[in-house]
Every structure is written in C-alpha cells, then in structure tokens.
Amino acid sequence: INLPLRSDPFDWDPTTSGIAIGNQEPWQTSYETLVGVKLGPSVDFNDIQLTPLLAEKWEISPDAKTYTFTLRKGVKFQNLPPVNGRELTSADVKFSIERYVKHPKSTFGNRFSDISSIETPDKATVVFKLKAPSRYLISSLAAETALITPPEIENDYKTKAIGPGPYIHDEYIQGEGSKLHKNPDFIDAAKVYFNKFNFKVITDSATRSAALKSAQADYIDANL
C-alpha cells in the first residue's frame, strides 16, 4: 500500500509528536500500545471499546488507584539489531511510559501525570500506581501517546524505528519517504493484509491528489 505524507518525519521518537506530522503514521506501523480501540462497521463512532493488544488483560483495584496489566505471551520486537527479536517484557513498558513522562522534549507527559509509580513484579506484569483515580489513564494507554519501544534504541531514534508492531522499517530517504515490509513475527501477523507499506513525501496537496487519481497513492489523508 502507498501512502503520501505532507512532511518529512523528524525522527522516530514517539515522545515528540508535533515536530513533524509525518512521524505519526510510521510510528503506528512499527510500534504498538498495551491496549487498543475496537474499530469496524459494527462500532458506533462515539462508542469507545478498549481491546487487548500487547496486554492480554488488565485489572483495576477497588479504589481505582492500581492498574495491573498482564502482557501477552509470545510478543517479540522486530528482528533487527540491536534488539534482535527479543521478547517484550514489563521493563520495556516501564521504560517507554516513564520516558513519556520524564523526557525533556516529551509533548505527552501531562497525560500520565496521575501516575505515582510503575512497578514490574515479573516479566509479564506491569503495575501502575496512581496518585488518585484517573478517568484518562486507560484511554491514554490506547493512544499513540503510549507506544512501546525498546531501551536499546533510546539514543538512535534518528535512524531506527524498532518495535513489536506489524511492519519492519527497511529504509528512509530524506525528502522521499520510507519503505516497510510485513513483520513475520508480529503477534497478530494473520491480521496484517498488506505485505509492503510505502510512505512517500509529497508536500503539495494538489500533487497528493494527483497521485491518488493516477493510482500512485492508495489513500490520502488531509492530516498527513
């Protein structure tokens, strides 16, 4: 599938959305969140139904101040160095969410301001301790503001986008775009229907429309 972007991605760091709108789609092909939002013709636009993604289940304490997530078994990061296809663990979740909160350039820290601490009692369990009950935590964890990435690439988001997501980032050429291919080890690979995903930078709106009409693009989005 071919998708035009109206700006060059700045890098692949998910904490800095807004620096370049072109970052957002590539993030969501390579990275993934703990929970997602159910989509489809049977779901009303205003009916937000959360579904498992990297987490298979979650529990909320009676006082609504402790959220315990159990990670799905068999989730792996893409088989690229320096991560090399290792298993995703609770430590990766803790690293990613704390980075949203603490990174000096993060644009999403306020979304997790209710978190007091994040605990990892074992490799498959993440516990969020809250300062007070929060109506926003779960929905924040389902958004692009909570993408899980490995700590191995913290200092190399300029060149690497490695996550547990459905597509592997093959190459990026500034001013041209990115090429990705289906991740064979993705936990839900059977639900990924395109083998390749190409992002092409087309800054002019008329040229993007022309690309759609001439079948050089399969879809255009005014926000991208």
Buried (B, 14 or more C-beta within 10 A) or exposed (E): EBBBBBBBBBBBBBBBBEBBBBBBBBBBBBBBBBBBBEEEEEEEEEEEEBEBBBBBEBEBEEEEBBBBBBBBEEBBBBBBEEBEEEBBBBEBBBBBBBBBBEBEEBBBBEBBEBBEEBEBEEEBBBBBBBEEEBEEBBBBBBBBBBBBBBEBBEEBBEEBBBBBBBBBBEEBEEEEBBBBBBBEBBBEEEEBEBEEBBBBBBEEEEEBBEBBEEEBBEEBEEEB
